[in-house]
Amino acid sequence: MLKLSLKEGEYVNIGDNIRVVFAGGNGKHGRLLIDAPRDMNISRSNNDPNPEKRKDTYYPEPKISEEAQQEIKRIIWNERQKKTKTGKKA
């Protein structure tokens, strides 16, 4: 799931033909403008009469292996070492 902070007038493109524009708001309420093809079904989560569509649709990413996690840590460590070495030369 992606969480964004947008200022009034900023937008997010979804694919080639959907644009969601933040139109402003106050407190806990915000206004969105959705520009999408007419044949696209768009519904609000709290007023869809079909209970199947109201289910939580969040699907977490599968966990990565321990081996992959160690490789990522190694890459990050190496990058930090490079920055430290270049910082000392400057």
Steps between C-alpha positions, in 0.01 A plus 500: 500500500631842408443798729547845352491855628377741237454874495193657347512467121756218501401176335584133455476320167391136508586331175453696181140615540422565869593815692416569865528867599504623859257792500556607859333437830509573869536295816435136426315567175653529157359543151624295207428548133522178298539521126443153354326342200120477530508122480719482814300406811593732789330463839556633850593241759228591749193508275535200267191280551686183398662354817756308291640828365528644854760242604845619588694501174848541644734225382841524668814432302641152556791491745846482350737219595757531775771468234357798308477705820867431575597599144309829535674571832838428336425739211388776736810452717726519194328819379544662842868404498543663158338822625720500810816458291402774252405730789851468649666592171305822459 
